Amino acid sequence: MAPTPGLLCVRSRITSEALSDAAFNDWYTNHHLPDFISSGVADLALRYKNADASKMWQYLALYRVPDIGFQSDPEKIKAIRMNHETLPNGGNITDFTELKANMYLPIQSFEGTNPNTERAKTLFIAEIEPEQGTDEEALGDFYEKQHFHMLSMHHQYHRSNRFKTADGSKPPFAALHEFDNADLDQRMRTTMNATKWAKNIEGNAQMLEISCWELITEQGKIGENLIVDAALRVS
């Protein structure tokens, strides 16, 4: 059976006073991410911190997964250690944190006419459940024919990638947009959201959640896009 590439998205937050923020970041960046890369589960791993400290989820990890079938491979799962000597009493990370994992499948990738291949420092994630009756193709048309191009007009823009949840969970779609920083001017925001198409798609969505994340580290095939399938690139 041919491998099915995907994107594993893991949000996390510390729930125990026994685990300091410094210890958590040391474990995650210096041990957990390398485990994903060395095990072969992922070939690219990114870590982010929430730009809004008041939000529930403090951190985000993204793993480019060559084959989501790793989930049924006990040897690969075993190689990703959840216990570690750097954690309190050598414990399991789940004793001190809450983790939320989602597996996504790639559907669209866009880099514009002047692609910036360096890793952007800021990531915006727009998760959407469109209005009932709006199918995947119609949503894709909005991004491909208008939204991506409007985003790319901003001088801080790098690239965008779109995914859908592998298990159909909601919100079913996520668009990941990379920018140099989070300070998008209000004029640009207003322009993007003012079109009739944007108002129809976003204004009528059953759910639309936008979050902003700041890059901590990238490991593995650094600098590469989260989607490598050329067939999914739009222009």
N, C-alpha and C positions, 0 to 999 in steps of 0.2 A: 504494500500500500504506500502511495506517495505521501511524503511528509506534508503536514498542514502548518504553515507558519502562522504565528500569532504574536500578540503583545500581552504580556502579563503585567497588570497594573495593581500595585499593592499600596494601599493607604495605611498609615500607622499613627498611633499616638501612645504615649507613655501613660500607664494607669497606676503605677506603684511608686511610692516615694523611695523604695529600695533601689530603684534604677535611676541614676542621674542622666541628664540630657547628654552630657559628655560621654558617659559610658555607652549609652545607646548608640550614639553616632559612631563611636569607635568600633563597636561590634558590627554595625550595619555596613559601614564604609570599608573597613579593613579586613573583615572576615566573611560577612554574609554575601556581599556582592561578589567577591572573589570565588566563593563556593559555587555560585550560579555559573560563572564563566568557566571555571576549571572542570565542572561536572559535565559541561556540554549542553546543559539545559538552555542557556542563553549565550549569545555571542556578543551582545551589547547590553550594558546595564547603566541606567541613569538614576541618580538620586536628587530629589528636590525638597526644599522646605517651603511650607505654605507662606505666601507673602502676607497673609492676614493672620496674625497670631491669635485672634479671637475665634477662629474656626476650630471645629472639632478635630479634624485630621491635621496633625502637625507636619507629617512627612509623606512623601510619595516616592515609590520606586517603580521604574519602568524597565521591563526586561524584553528584549527582542528575542523571541523564541523560534528557532528554526522548525520545531515540530511540537505542537501542543500535545502530541501523544506521550510526551515524557511523563505525564501524570499517571500513566499506568505502568511505568518502569520503576520498580522498587529500588534498583541500584542507584538510579539517578536521584530519586527522592532522598535516599539515605545519605547521599553525598552532600546534600544541603543541610548543614547542621543547624538545629534550632537550640541545642544546648552548647554552651561554650564557657571556658574557664574565665573569660573576661566578664561574664555576667555574674550577678550576686549569687554566691555559693555554687557557682558553676551551673546555675539553673537553666530552665527553658525560657526562651524569650516570650512565649505566650503567657507566662506567669506574671509578667511585668508590663505587658502592652496589650493593646487591642489592634488587630490586623483585619483589613478588609481587602480581599483579593477578587479581581475580575479578569477574566480572559477575553481578549478581543481578537477579531479577525480583521485583517486589513482590507479596505475597499477603495480608497482613493489617496493619491499623493500628488502634491503640487509644489513646485519650487520657483515658478515665475520665469521671466525672460532673463533675469540676471541673478541666478541662484547664488546664495551665500552658503557655502558648504561648512563653514565653521559652526560649532555648536553654540546656539543662542543661550544667553544667560537667563532668559525668562520664558516660561511656558504657560500659555493660556489653554485651558481645557473647557470646551463647551459641550456639555452632555444634553442631549435633546430627545424627547419623545414627541414626535410631530403630531399635528392634528390628526384625529382619526380619519382615515381615508387617504392620507398622504403616503404614497408608497415609497420604497427605497429609491427607485429610479427618479422620482420627482424631486426628492430631497438632494440626490446627487447632482441633478441638473442645476439646482440653485447654487450649490457650492462651485461646480465646475464652470458654469457660464457667467456667474456674477461675483459671488462672495470671495472666492480665492483671489480674483483679479483686483478687487477693491482693497483687500488686505495688503496685497503686494505693492500697492501704490505708496505705502508708508515706508519711509527710509529705514526704519528699524526692523523691517520684516525679514525673516529668513525662509521659512517654509511651513507647509501644513500637511497633516496626515489625518485621514478619517478611518474610523473603525466601527465595527458593530459587535455587540456582545455575542460570544460564541454559544451561549446557552439561551439566548433570547430574553434575558433579564432586562429590566427597565431601570433607567432610560436606555433604549436599545442602541443609540448612536453616540459617538464621541468624536469631536474634532479637536485636534491638538495643533496649536499655532505657536510657532517659535519667533520670539522678538528679542531685540537687544536688551530691553528693559521694560518695566511695567508702566512707564509713563507715556501711555498713548494719549495724544492730545484729544480734547473733547470734540474738536471740529471733525477729526477723523471718525470718532465713534458715532457722532451724529450723522455724518454722511453715509456710513455703512448701514446704519439702522433705519434710514429714512426712505429707502426705496420701497416701492410697492411690493416687490417680491420678498424683501426681508421682513416687512410688516406682516405679510401673509404667512410666511414660514415660521418666524420667531414669535410674532405677536399672537398667533393662534395655536402655538405649541401647547400640548398638555403638560409638558415639563421642560424647563430650560434652566440649567444650572451652569454658571460660569465660575471657574476658580483660577487663581494665578499662583504660579510656583516659581521659586528661585533655585537655579542649579547649584548643587553641592559638588557633585563629582560625576564623571563618566568613566566607565571601564569596559574593556573588551575592544571591539572595533570602533574606537572613538572617532567622532566626526561623521560617521556614516548615518544615513537616514534610518528612521524607524521602519520604513517600508522599502524593501530592495527590489520588489517585483516591478520590472519596467512596464508590464502590461497594465498596471494600476495608476501609472502617471498620467496626469491630465495637463493640458496646456491652454 
